Amino acid sequence: MQQSKHYLAAFLAFFIWGFFSLGLKPISYVNSFDILFYRISFAAVFILLFMGLFQYKLIKKDFQTFTKLPSEYRRKTIFLTLIGAVFLGLNWFLFIFVVNKINVQSASFAYLICPIITAFLANIILKEELKKHQWMAICISFTGCVIYFFTNSSHLLYAVIIAASYSFYLISQRSNIFLEKFTILAIQILLIFFVILPYFLIKGFYIPKYVSFYAYATVIALLFTLVPLYLNLFALKGAKASTVGIMLYINPIITLIIAVYYYKEAVNVFQIASYLLILCSIVIYNKDYIIRKQPPIIKDLQ
């Protein structure tokens, strides 16, 4: 039962994120950095209210846990939380910018290659073992990226940075185990807020005049930020970073469908070929799980 909870949490997180562009595109008239600021601000308010009202005991428990940790583990927790905030903030800004100023397809491609990048980095950093067919999958995915590069080189760079920033976030938080994930998420959101706040204090705050903007900002902060992030962090408690990373393919498939059929973005034959190659690499990577007809999470926990 516990295994199913982690598996379902990961699925729901990436399923929700697949529809994120529907919340961003309607407010594309606002600067991407300003959207990021409101996203962070609203998310910080909501998470502080929630924790103050319902998670007071959790905060107290985590504080006591942190103070009792050996100095080495305290430093590790602080470092992983800080570096996670950096990767998360970078990922959020780039995703907003790419969706609103470039196209939804590029954002989709970013999270299509993210699973393979995560698996590759998890092998190098976390020493998670990869089999021969999984290395083959990584090579096929790389080939797909090369094809995409020759058809759209300028957009590929954004996609790779988005993918890499979230991959590093996933991997770093896999080792951030001493505090509850929701507490870590709250701290990271507050850190991002205080890092970007000086920019607006100097530049001046942009105040959108349309009420609809604040409605979209609320939806973004709750539905597309706090809920899926918490589900994702919860999933990492019972799954390898590489497994959760592989499940990211749910997000880009939904995003691509929205880009092509809802936003009517054009796709050429080479881009389709690159997408198919990367999807093929995901199938090959998960060959053992597909043949056995069981969720990857079950095998990983045995």
C-alpha positions as CSV (number, residue, x, y, z in Angstrom):
1,M,0.0,0.0,0.0
2,Q,2.8,2.4,0.9
3,Q,4.5,1.7,-2.4
4,S,1.3,2.5,-4.3
5,K,1.1,5.9,-2.5
6,H,4.5,6.9,-3.7
7,Y,3.8,5.7,-7.2
8,L,0.5,7.5,-7.4
9,A,1.9,10.7,-6.0
10,A,4.6,10.8,-8.7
11,F,2.0,10.2,-11.4
12,L,-0.3,12.9,-10.2
13,A,2.5,15.5,-9.9
14,F,3.6,15.1,-13.5
15,F,0.0,14.8,-14.8
16,I,-0.9,18.1,-13.2
17,W,2.2,19.8,-14.6
18,G,1.3,18.7,-18.1
19,F,-1.4,21.4,-18.1
20,F,0.7,24.2,-16.7
21,S,0.8,26.1,-20.0
22,L,-2.9,26.7,-19.7
23,G,-2.2,28.8,-16.6
24,L,0.7,30.7,-18.0
25,K,-0.3,31.6,-21.6
26,P,-3.2,33.8,-20.6
27,I,-0.9,36.1,-18.7
28,S,2.0,36.2,-21.2
29,Y,1.6,39.9,-21.5
30,V,3.4,40.2,-18.1
31,N,7.2,40.0,-17.9
32,S,8.4,36.4,-17.0
33,F,10.4,37.6,-14.0
34,D,7.3,39.4,-12.7
35,I,5.2,36.3,-13.1
36,L,7.9,34.4,-11.2
37,F,7.8,36.9,-8.4
38,Y,4.0,36.7,-8.0
39,R,4.2,32.9,-8.2
40,I,6.7,32.8,-5.4
41,S,5.0,35.4,-3.3
42,F,1.6,33.7,-3.5
43,A,3.1,30.3,-2.9
44,A,5.0,31.6,0.1
45,V,1.8,33.1,1.6
46,F,-0.2,29.9,1.1
47,I,2.4,27.6,2.4
48,L,3.1,29.7,5.5
49,L,-0.6,29.9,6.2
50,F,-1.0,26.1,5.8
51,M,2.0,25.3,8.0
52,G,1.0,27.8,10.6
53,L,-2.6,26.4,10.9
54,F,-2.1,22.7,10.3
55,Q,1.6,21.9,10.5
56,Y,2.8,23.6,13.7
57,K,3.8,20.3,15.3
58,L,5.7,19.3,12.2
59,I,7.7,22.6,12.2
60,K,8.5,22.1,15.9
61,K,9.6,18.5,15.3
62,D,11.8,19.4,12.4
63,F,13.4,22.2,14.4
64,Q,14.2,19.8,17.2
65,T,15.5,17.2,14.7
66,F,17.7,19.7,13.0
67,T,19.3,21.0,16.3
68,K,20.1,17.4,17.4
69,L,21.8,16.5,14.1
70,P,25.6,16.2,14.1
71,S,27.2,19.3,12.7
72,E,28.2,17.4,9.5
73,Y,24.5,16.5,8.7
74,R,23.3,20.0,9.6
75,R,25.7,21.5,7.1
76,K,24.6,18.9,4.5
77,T,20.9,19.7,5.1
78,I,21.6,23.5,4.8
79,F,23.6,23.0,1.6
80,L,21.1,20.7,-0.1
81,T,18.2,23.0,0.8
82,L,20.0,26.0,-0.5
83,I,21.2,24.4,-3.7
84,G,17.7,22.9,-4.2
85,A,16.2,26.4,-4.0
86,V,18.7,27.7,-6.6
87,F,17.8,24.9,-9.1
88,L,14.1,25.3,-8.4
89,G,14.1,29.0,-8.9
90,L,16.1,28.8,-12.1
91,N,13.8,26.0,-13.4
92,W,10.6,28.0,-12.7
93,F,11.9,31.2,-14.4
94,L,13.1,29.4,-17.5
95,F,9.9,27.4,-17.9
96,I,7.8,30.6,-17.6
97,F,10.0,32.4,-20.1
98,V,10.1,29.6,-22.6
99,V,6.3,28.9,-22.5
100,N,5.3,32.6,-22.8
101,K,8.1,34.0,-25.0
102,I,9.3,31.1,-27.2
103,N,6.8,28.2,-27.5
104,V,5.1,25.5,-25.6
105,Q,6.8,22.8,-27.6
106,S,10.3,23.7,-26.3
107,A,9.0,23.4,-22.7
108,S,7.5,20.1,-23.6
109,F,10.9,18.9,-25.1
110,A,12.7,20.0,-22.0
111,Y,10.7,17.6,-19.8
112,L,10.8,14.9,-22.5
113,I,14.6,14.8,-22.2
114,C,14.7,15.4,-18.5
115,P,14.0,11.7,-17.5
116,I,17.0,10.5,-19.4
117,I,19.2,13.3,-18.1
118,T,18.0,12.5,-14.6
119,A,18.9,8.8,-15.0
120,F,22.3,9.7,-16.4
121,L,23.1,12.2,-13.6
122,A,21.7,9.8,-10.9
123,N,24.2,7.2,-12.1
124,I,27.1,9.6,-11.9
125,I,26.2,11.5,-8.7
126,L,24.1,8.9,-6.7
127,K,25.8,5.8,-8.1
128,E,22.5,4.4,-9.1
129,E,23.3,1.4,-11.3
130,L,22.3,1.4,-15.0
131,K,22.0,-1.7,-17.1
132,K,23.2,-2.0,-20.7
133,H,19.8,-1.4,-22.3
134,Q,19.4,1.7,-20.1
135,W,22.7,3.1,-21.4
136,M,21.4,2.3,-24.9
137,A,18.3,4.3,-24.1
138,I,20.5,7.3,-23.0
139,C,22.4,7.1,-26.3
140,I,19.1,7.0,-28.3
141,S,17.8,10.0,-26.4
142,F,21.0,11.9,-27.1
143,T,20.6,11.1,-30.8
144,G,17.1,12.5,-30.6
145,C,18.5,15.7,-29.1
146,V,21.0,16.0,-31.9
147,I,18.3,15.8,-34.5
148,Y,16.2,18.4,-32.7
149,F,19.3,20.6,-32.5
150,F,19.7,20.8,-36.2
151,T,16.1,21.7,-36.7
152,N,15.8,24.2,-33.8
153,S,19.2,24.8,-32.3
154,S,18.4,28.1,-30.5
155,H,15.4,26.5,-28.6
156,L,17.3,23.3,-27.7
157,L,19.6,25.2,-25.3
158,Y,16.6,26.4,-23.3
159,A,15.2,22.9,-23.2
160,V,18.5,21.4,-22.0
161,I,18.9,24.0,-19.2
162,I,15.3,23.6,-18.0
163,A,15.7,19.8,-18.0
164,A,19.1,19.9,-16.3
165,S,18.0,22.3,-13.6
166,Y,15.1,20.1,-12.6
167,S,17.2,17.0,-12.8
168,F,19.7,18.5,-10.4
169,Y,16.8,19.5,-8.1
170,L,15.4,15.9,-8.1
171,I,18.8,14.4,-7.4
172,S,19.8,16.9,-4.7
173,Q,16.5,16.4,-2.8
174,R,16.8,12.7,-2.9
175,S,19.7,13.0,-0.4
176,N,17.9,15.8,1.7
177,I,16.4,13.3,4.1
178,F,16.6,14.7,7.6
179,L,13.7,17.1,7.5
180,E,10.1,16.5,6.3
181,K,9.8,17.3,2.6
182,F,7.0,19.8,3.1
183,T,9.2,21.8,5.5
184,I,12.1,21.7,3.0
185,L,9.7,22.9,0.3
186,A,8.5,25.8,2.4
187,I,12.1,26.9,3.2
188,Q,13.1,26.7,-0.4
189,I,10.2,28.9,-1.5
190,L,11.0,31.5,1.1
191,L,14.6,31.4,0.1
192,I,13.7,32.1,-3.5
193,F,11.4,34.9,-2.4
194,F,14.1,36.6,-0.4
195,V,16.7,36.2,-3.2
196,I,14.6,37.9,-5.8
197,L,13.0,40.5,-3.5
198,P,15.9,43.0,-3.7
199,Y,15.6,43.1,-7.5
200,F,12.0,44.4,-7.1
201,L,12.8,46.8,-4.3
202,I,15.4,48.4,-6.6
203,K,13.5,48.2,-9.9
204,G,10.0,48.8,-8.5
205,F,7.0,46.5,-8.3
206,Y,4.9,45.8,-11.3
207,I,1.2,45.7,-10.3
208,P,-1.0,44.2,-13.0
209,K,-4.3,46.0,-13.5
210,Y,-6.4,43.0,-14.6
211,V,-8.1,41.1,-11.8
212,S,-7.8,37.9,-14.0
213,F,-4.0,38.0,-13.5
214,Y,-4.4,37.5,-9.7
215,A,-6.8,34.6,-10.3
216,Y,-4.3,32.9,-12.6
217,A,-1.4,33.7,-10.2
218,T,-3.4,32.0,-7.4
219,V,-4.0,28.9,-9.6
220,I,-0.4,28.8,-10.6
221,A,0.8,29.0,-6.9
222,L,-1.6,26.4,-5.6
223,L,-2.4,23.9,-8.4
224,F,0.7,24.1,-10.5
225,T,3.3,24.8,-7.7
226,L,2.5,23.6,-4.2
227,V,0.4,20.6,-4.9
228,P,2.6,18.8,-7.5
229,L,5.9,19.8,-5.8
230,Y,4.7,18.3,-2.6
231,L,3.5,15.1,-4.4
232,N,6.8,14.9,-6.2
233,L,8.9,15.3,-3.0
234,F,6.7,12.7,-1.2
235,A,7.3,10.3,-4.1
236,L,11.0,10.7,-3.7
237,K,10.7,9.2,-0.1
238,G,10.0,5.8,-1.6
239,A,11.6,5.8,-5.0
240,K,15.0,6.2,-6.6
241,A,15.6,9.6,-8.2
242,S,16.0,7.9,-11.6
243,T,12.6,6.2,-11.3
244,V,10.8,9.5,-10.4
245,G,12.7,11.2,-13.2
246,I,11.6,8.6,-15.7
247,M,7.9,9.3,-14.9
248,L,8.4,12.9,-16.1
249,Y,7.4,11.7,-19.6
250,I,3.8,12.1,-18.5
251,N,4.3,15.9,-18.3
252,P,5.8,16.5,-21.8
253,I,3.4,14.3,-23.6
254,I,0.4,16.2,-22.3
255,T,2.2,19.5,-22.9
256,L,3.0,18.6,-26.5
257,I,-0.6,17.6,-27.2
258,I,-1.7,21.0,-25.9
259,A,0.9,22.8,-27.9
260,V,-0.1,21.2,-31.2
261,Y,-3.9,20.8,-30.8
262,Y,-4.8,23.7,-28.6
263,Y,-2.2,26.4,-29.4
264,K,-1.8,25.2,-33.0
265,E,2.0,25.2,-33.0
266,A,3.6,23.7,-36.1
267,V,5.8,20.6,-35.9
268,N,8.1,19.4,-38.7
269,V,9.0,15.8,-39.5
270,F,12.5,16.1,-37.9
271,Q,11.0,17.3,-34.6
272,I,8.5,14.4,-34.7
273,A,11.5,12.0,-35.3
274,S,13.4,13.4,-32.4
275,Y,10.3,13.1,-30.1
276,L,9.8,9.5,-31.3
277,L,13.4,8.6,-30.6
278,I,13.3,9.9,-27.1
279,L,10.0,8.2,-26.4
280,C,11.6,5.0,-27.8
281,S,14.5,5.5,-25.4
282,I,12.1,5.8,-22.4
283,V,10.4,2.5,-23.4
284,I,13.8,0.8,-23.7
285,Y,14.9,2.2,-20.4
286,N,11.9,0.7,-18.7
287,K,12.0,-2.6,-20.7
288,D,12.2,-4.7,-17.6
289,Y,9.2,-3.0,-15.9
290,I,7.1,-3.2,-19.0
291,I,7.7,-6.9,-19.6
292,R,6.9,-7.7,-16.0
293,K,3.8,-5.4,-16.1
294,Q,4.4,-3.8,-12.8
295,P,5.2,-0.3,-11.7
296,P,8.9,0.6,-11.6
297,I,8.5,1.7,-8.0
298,I,7.8,-1.8,-6.8
299,K,11.1,-3.2,-8.1
300,D,13.1,-0.3,-6.9
301,L,11.9,-0.8,-3.3
302,Q,12.6,-4.5,-3.1
